[in-house]
Amino acid sequence: IDRAITGTADRDFLEMLFQKLLLNISWWVNPKDADGQNIFQAGFLGLDHLEVERAHIVGQSMGGWAALGLAIAHGDRVRSLVLADTIAGIAIDGWFSAAAAIPPRVGSCNHPALSNEFCIRNPERAHLYLEIGGLRHDPFADQSAMLKSLDEVTYADADVAALRQPVLFIVGSQDEIFPPDLIARAAARVPGA
């Protein structure tokens, strides 16, 4: 719009807005609602603050659970949904046992979301992931409790089947927690994904 009016795009404003929209979704989401159940009661608090009526939502890894929950609970406010490296709470038999069986990493790249091969080929990216991920303050911590908590949150097939937004699943070829075949099974449960 600015380019059409003034001949110059307002890149600074767009970058600032983009950065605000990239805020970690967990900042927007209350862990429980007033009844202690629906963790997505305040899912659009951040967007409401920015006066954004509808948004494209991206959920990566465990953030996929929150993103899908937002799309189910507030479908009228979600333009589209991208789920990256996640089954997002879609009930897939056996995923937790397979994820829990992944052996712990050895050394400084101890995170189940990063394959050993990735860490060897891309140590700087692995380090960056560990730094900005915010999930692992202790690089040698056991992730089984966190994974188990994800296994306990699933969405009803009817709710997933009722999604009307465009949904895109993406996954890395070396993802061991949510491998491509598992993602394909999750995507098959979402109409048009």
C-alpha positions as CSV (number, residue, x, y, z in Angstrom):
1,I,0.0,0.0,0.0
2,D,2.8,2.4,0.9
3,R,4.6,1.6,-2.3
4,A,1.5,2.4,-4.3
5,I,0.9,5.7,-2.4
6,T,4.4,7.0,-1.8
7,G,6.6,4.9,-4.2
8,T,8.5,3.4,-1.2
9,A,7.5,0.3,0.8
10,D,7.4,0.5,4.5
11,R,9.8,-2.4,5.1
12,D,10.6,-1.4,8.7
13,F,7.0,-1.5,9.7
14,L,6.4,-4.9,7.9
15,E,9.5,-6.4,9.6
16,M,8.4,-5.1,13.0
17,L,4.9,-6.6,12.5
18,F,6.4,-9.9,11.2
19,Q,8.6,-10.2,14.3
20,K,5.6,-9.6,16.5
21,L,3.7,-12.3,14.8
22,L,6.6,-14.7,15.2
23,L,6.4,-14.5,19.0
24,N,6.4,-17.9,20.5
25,I,2.8,-19.1,20.5
26,S,3.2,-20.3,24.1
27,W,3.2,-16.7,25.1
28,W,-0.3,-16.4,23.8
29,V,-1.7,-19.6,25.2
30,N,-2.9,-20.1,28.7
31,P,-2.1,-23.6,30.0
32,K,-5.7,-24.2,31.2
33,D,-9.1,-22.5,30.9
34,A,-11.4,-21.5,33.7
35,D,-12.5,-25.2,33.9
36,G,-8.9,-26.5,33.9
37,Q,-9.3,-28.1,30.4
38,N,-9.1,-26.1,27.2
39,I,-5.6,-24.8,27.0
40,F,-6.6,-22.6,24.0
41,Q,-9.1,-20.2,25.7
42,A,-6.7,-17.2,25.3
43,G,-5.1,-18.5,22.1
44,F,-5.5,-15.2,20.2
45,L,-4.7,-12.9,23.1
46,G,-1.5,-11.7,21.3
47,L,-3.3,-11.3,18.0
48,D,-6.1,-9.4,19.7
49,H,-3.6,-7.0,21.2
50,L,-2.2,-6.4,17.7
51,E,-5.8,-6.0,16.4
52,V,-5.3,-8.9,13.9
53,E,-8.6,-10.5,13.1
54,R,-7.4,-13.5,11.2
55,A,-3.9,-15.0,10.9
56,H,-1.9,-17.7,9.2
57,I,-0.7,-20.0,12.0
58,V,2.5,-22.0,12.0
59,G,3.2,-24.7,14.6
60,Q,6.6,-26.4,14.8
61,S,7.2,-29.6,16.8
62,M,5.3,-29.4,20.1
63,G,4.0,-26.0,19.0
64,G,1.9,-27.9,16.5
65,W,-0.3,-29.0,19.4
66,A,-1.1,-25.4,20.2
67,A,-1.5,-24.4,16.6
68,L,-4.0,-27.2,15.8
69,G,-5.8,-26.5,19.0
70,L,-6.2,-22.8,17.9
71,A,-7.5,-23.9,14.5
72,I,-10.0,-26.2,16.1
73,A,-11.2,-23.8,18.8
74,H,-11.1,-20.6,16.7
75,G,-11.4,-21.8,13.1
76,D,-12.9,-18.5,12.0
77,R,-9.7,-16.7,13.0
78,V,-7.3,-19.0,11.3
79,R,-6.6,-18.3,7.6
80,S,-4.3,-21.3,7.1
81,L,-2.3,-23.7,9.2
82,V,1.3,-25.0,8.7
83,L,2.4,-27.9,10.8
84,A,6.1,-28.5,10.7
85,D,7.7,-31.6,12.1
86,T,4.6,-32.5,14.2
87,I,1.6,-34.7,14.4
88,A,0.0,-31.8,16.4
89,G,-2.1,-33.9,18.7
90,I,-3.7,-36.1,15.9
91,A,-4.0,-39.5,17.5
92,I,-1.5,-41.8,15.7
93,D,-1.0,-45.2,17.4
94,G,2.5,-46.0,18.5
95,W,4.1,-42.6,17.9
96,F,5.1,-42.1,21.5
97,S,6.7,-45.5,21.9
98,A,8.8,-44.9,18.8
99,A,9.8,-41.5,19.9
100,A,10.7,-42.7,23.4
101,A,12.9,-45.4,22.0
102,I,15.2,-42.9,20.3
103,P,18.6,-43.2,22.0
104,P,19.9,-40.1,23.8
105,R,22.4,-38.1,21.8
106,V,26.0,-38.0,23.0
107,G,27.9,-34.7,23.4
108,S,26.8,-31.1,23.0
109,C,24.1,-31.9,20.4
110,N,21.8,-33.8,22.8
111,H,18.4,-33.1,21.5
112,P,16.0,-35.7,20.1
113,A,14.7,-33.3,17.4
114,L,18.2,-33.2,15.8
115,S,19.6,-36.2,14.1
116,N,23.2,-37.1,14.8
117,E,23.9,-36.7,11.1
118,F,22.5,-33.2,11.1
119,C,24.6,-32.3,14.1
120,I,27.8,-33.5,12.4
121,R,27.1,-31.8,9.1
122,N,25.7,-28.6,10.6
123,P,27.1,-27.9,14.0
124,E,26.4,-24.2,13.8
125,R,22.7,-24.8,13.0
126,A,22.4,-27.4,15.7
127,H,23.9,-25.0,18.2
128,L,21.5,-22.3,17.0
129,Y,18.5,-24.6,17.4
130,L,19.6,-25.4,21.0
131,E,20.1,-21.8,21.8
132,I,16.8,-20.4,20.4
133,G,14.6,-23.5,21.1
134,G,14.1,-22.7,24.7
135,L,13.1,-26.3,25.4
136,R,16.4,-27.6,26.8
137,H,18.0,-25.5,29.5
138,D,19.8,-28.7,30.6
139,P,21.4,-30.2,27.4
140,F,21.5,-33.6,29.1
141,A,17.9,-33.6,30.5
142,D,15.7,-36.6,29.8
143,Q,12.9,-35.6,27.3
144,S,10.6,-38.6,28.0
145,A,8.4,-36.6,30.5
146,M,7.9,-33.9,27.9
147,L,7.1,-36.4,25.1
148,K,4.7,-38.3,27.4
149,S,2.8,-35.1,28.1
150,L,2.3,-34.6,24.4
151,D,1.1,-38.1,24.0
152,E,-1.7,-37.3,26.6
153,V,-3.1,-34.5,24.5
154,T,-5.0,-35.6,21.4
155,Y,-7.8,-34.1,19.3
156,A,-11.0,-35.9,18.4
157,D,-11.1,-37.2,14.8
158,A,-14.3,-35.3,14.2
159,D,-12.7,-32.0,15.2
160,V,-9.7,-32.7,12.9
161,A,-12.0,-33.7,10.1
162,A,-14.0,-30.6,10.5
163,L,-11.1,-28.2,9.7
164,R,-11.9,-26.0,6.8
165,Q,-8.6,-24.0,6.6
166,P,-5.9,-25.0,4.2
167,V,-3.4,-27.2,6.1
168,L,0.1,-27.9,5.1
169,F,2.3,-30.5,6.8
170,I,6.1,-30.3,6.3
171,V,8.8,-32.6,7.8
172,G,12.5,-33.1,7.5
173,S,13.7,-36.3,6.0
174,Q,15.8,-37.1,9.1
175,D,13.2,-36.3,11.8
176,E,13.3,-39.2,14.2
177,I,10.5,-38.0,16.6
178,F,8.0,-37.3,13.8
179,P,9.4,-39.1,10.8
180,P,7.9,-38.5,7.3
181,D,5.7,-41.7,7.3
182,L,4.2,-40.6,10.7
183,I,3.5,-37.1,9.3
184,A,1.9,-38.7,6.2
185,R,-0.4,-40.7,8.5
186,A,-1.4,-37.5,10.4
187,A,-1.9,-35.5,7.2
188,A,-4.2,-38.3,5.8
189,R,-6.6,-37.5,8.7
190,V,-7.0,-33.9,7.7
191,P,-9.2,-33.3,4.7
192,G,-7.2,-31.7,1.8
193,A,-3.9,-31.6,3.7
